[in-house]
Amino acid sequence: MDCKIFYHDKCFDGACSASVFTRFHRECIKTASSFSYHGLVHRAGALFDEHEFIDGENAIVDFKYSASKKVTWWFDHHLSAFLTPADQADFERGQADGSQAMRKFYDPKYISCTSLIAHVGATKFGFDVKPLEELIKWADIVDGARYESAKAAVEMAAPAMKLTMVIESTQDESLGKKLIPILTEMPLQQVLDQPFVQQLLGPLMERHHAALKLIGERASMERGVITFDITDHPTEGYNKFIPYYLFPNGTYNVGLSKSSFRTKVAVGTNPWTPLPAEKLVNLAAICERYGGGGHARVGAISFPPDREEDARKAAGEIVAELRAKEVTGQ
């Protein structure tokens, strides 16, 4: 039997989740003779194509829920895990009657989906996660934005940080298929040293420095909210900590960018803000109002590439709301 793993593409935690799930399934479940990978991205319109699911096992990790009967496994930790109330009801039915209780897992308390899969695998299936400690640690750091400083996040000395940039920014569609199987088989430095990774890294570092310069020219801060618009310079990704590197005193960031498949409104909270958690806004809840989602401290909304003005309008409304809350302390 084959197992096809659908994972959050262009995301370090997504790739790590797919890799950890592969190893868990191979060592503990042992029903698959082969594994294949399919990256998923948040975009306007339908997120899943039913025809992509195979007749064997289908797993979705670090991505929204699908009520398809063809989905065998699901792991997610995002607050906005369900596209519709019907999807959530379908999941809850499967948990209540026990039909999916040992195959579909959701817990937004986990920092990364990688750590959720590792914990479920270890506690419910006897999965040995000790060899994966470095990967789990860095998945939590990257997905939870738990870097020691904006400087560390932007200057990217650690191998995991460079791998994150490669995963988030490359246009090499074969990367996931080559990278995911080895993430749980060798230290991250050895993964970074692989020739197919190194050939992508050099040009991406140049692009990173260009993005730092461009955002530095475009970004401004008012009432604790950093804003910028780089839609006229299409990019497949940029380091999301650049705004806080440039404006350490900013609380929130709302950035507009454009890629080959979407116009994106990225909304984030400065991980190093001194404000207490109870004073911060749940960004996932804001993004969900526009069809997006994410975590309490970081979220995004995807619009079709030709709907820049809709994205710009949504960004403007979010900026106004965050500035008002920053001023009133709500």
C-alpha positions, 0 to 999 in steps of 0.5 A, spaced: 500 500 500 502 507 498 501 513 503 501 520 500 502 525 504 499 532 503 503 537 507 504 545 508 508 547 502 513 553 503 513 552 510 519 549 515 514 546 520 510 543 514 516 539 511 518 537 518 511 534 519 511 530 513 518 527 514 516 526 522 510 523 519 513 518 514 518 516 519 513 515 524 508 511 519 514 507 517 516 505 524 510 504 527 504 503 522 508 499 517 502 498 512 505 503 507 510 500 501 512 507 499 511 514 500 509 520 496 509 528 497 504 533 495 505 540 497 499 545 499 498 552 499 493 557 502 490 560 496 483 563 494 478 558 492 478 550 494 484 548 497 484 540 496 483 537 489 479 530 491 482 527 485 489 528 488 487 523 493 490 516 492 486 509 493 491 507 499 493 512 505 492 519 505 495 523 510 494 531 511 499 534 516 500 542 518 494 544 514 487 545 514 482 539 515 478 535 509 472 531 510 474 527 504 473 520 506 479 518 502 483 522 508 486 517 513 490 521 517 490 528 519 494 532 524 494 540 525 495 545 530 492 552 527 487 555 530 484 556 524 484 549 522 477 548 519 475 551 513 467 551 515 463 549 521 461 543 517 468 540 517 469 541 524 463 537 525 465 532 521 472 532 525 468 532 532 463 526 530 469 522 528 472 523 535 466 522 539 464 515 535 471 513 535 472 512 528 477 517 527 480 518 534 486 514 533 488 517 526 486 524 526 489 529 531 488 536 532 491 540 538 492 548 537 496 548 544 502 545 540 507 550 538 509 546 531 505 540 528 512 537 528 511 536 536 504 534 535 506 528 531 512 526 535 508 527 541 502 523 539 507 518 536 510 517 542 505 516 547 500 513 543 504 508 538 511 507 542 514 512 537 522 513 538 523 520 538 529 521 541 533 521 534 529 527 532 530 532 538 534 537 534 528 537 528 523 538 533 526 543 537 527 547 531 520 546 528 518 549 535 523 555 534 521 557 527 514 556 527 513 559 534 518 565 532 522 563 538 528 566 536 533 569 541 532 576 537 530 579 530 538 579 529 538 572 529 532 571 525 534 575 520 541 574 519 540 566 519 547 563 522 543 557 524 542 551 519 535 551 520 534 558 519 537 557 512 533 551 510 527 555 512 529 560 507 530 555 502 523 551 503 519 558 503 522 561 497 525 556 492 521 555 486 524 548 485 518 544 485 522 537 486 525 540 493 520 537 498 520 530 495 528 530 495 528 534 502 523 531 506 525 524 506 532 526 509 530 531 514 529 525 519 535 521 517 541 526 518 543 533 522 540 539 519 547 541 518 548 535 513 541 537 510 544 544 509 550 541 506 547 537 500 549 539 493 541 540 491 540 545 497 547 549 496 545 550 489 539 554 491 542 557 497 546 562 494 541 566 489 536 566 495 541 569 500 542 574 495 534 575 494 534 576 502 539 581 502 535 585 496 528 584 500 531 587 506 533 593 502 527 593 499 522 593 505 527 597 509 525 603 503 518 601 503 516 600 511 514 605 516 511 605 523 505 608 526 502 607 533 506 601 533 504 598 527 509 597 521 506 597 514 509 596 507 507 594 500 512 590 495 506 588 490 510 591 485 516 587 486 513 580 486 517 575 490 515 567 492 517 569 500 521 574 504 524 573 511 517 575 516 522 578 521 525 583 517 520 588 519 521 587 527 529 587 525 528 594 522 523 597 527 524 593 534 519 597 537 513 595 533 508 591 536 504 589 529 506 588 522 501 588 516 505 587 509 502 586 502 506 582 497 505 578 491 507 571 488 506 567 482 499 564 485 497 570 490 497 577 493 498 576 500 496 580 506 501 577 512 499 579 519 504 578 525 506 580 532 513 582 534 515 576 538 520 580 542 514 585 544 514 587 551 506 587 552 503 581 556 499 576 552 493 578 554 494 585 551 495 582 544 490 581 539 488 574 536 490 575 529 488 568 526 481 571 528 482 577 524 484 574 518 479 569 518 474 574 517 477 575 510 477 568 509 485 567 511 487 564 518 493 562 522 495 563 529 494 568 535 500 571 533 501 570 526 496 570 520 495 571 513 490 572 507 490 570 500 487 573 494 488 571 487 494 575 484 489 580 480 485 582 486 491 587 489 486 592 490 481 587 495 488 585 498 490 592 499 483 594 502 483 588 507 490 590 509 488 598 510 482 595 515 486 591 519 492 596 520 486 601 522 484 596 527 490 594 530 492 601 530 486 603 534 487 597 539 494 599 540 492 606 542 487 604 547 491 598 549 485 593 548 
